[in-house]
Amino acid sequence: MIREQYLSQLRKLLAPVPEKLRREWLYDYEEHFRVAAEHGRSEADAARELGDPRIIAKELLLNYRVDQADGKRGSITLVSRAVFAAVSLGFFNLIFVLGPFIGLLGVLAGIWAAVIGIGLSSLAVMYEGLFGGAFTGVQASFIALALIGLGMLAGAGAHWLTRAFAKLTLQYLKFNSRVIRVRK
């Protein structure tokens, strides 16, 4: 009965993982119980050797989320899921993973807002050139083109920074998960 409870809890906790991968992982744990029974150990001993299924599920989910984000070349959405999976592993990660991640994400959002502002300012210059008195139409066109070019360059830089941020975050999460495994 212990074996079924253990595997059922693990199966439920691993629900976010695709069925095929979840079955592969669960097979390893079922195999552990089978080998333990062959060697005359009780199901309770086998479960104790494996550890708490909640912690195992959190670690497996962290590795899955990191691999998933790594495979999609650092999508911020997938990196965020990996960060929240890491945070679920303990208080240390809440402070040293989530805090800096949210802070840097705020900086990135500010950079993207500035990029959008530069792009939109070209519309304001064109409006001023057509309907206002500050610029002539030709001056407004040149200034708007310069602002569009600057916005495109800033956008390319912001895109590069976003990708670099995602890549560095994933590298840190991989390091963090290795440290957690070594510590146990």
Disulfide bonds with the S-S distance in Angstrom:
none
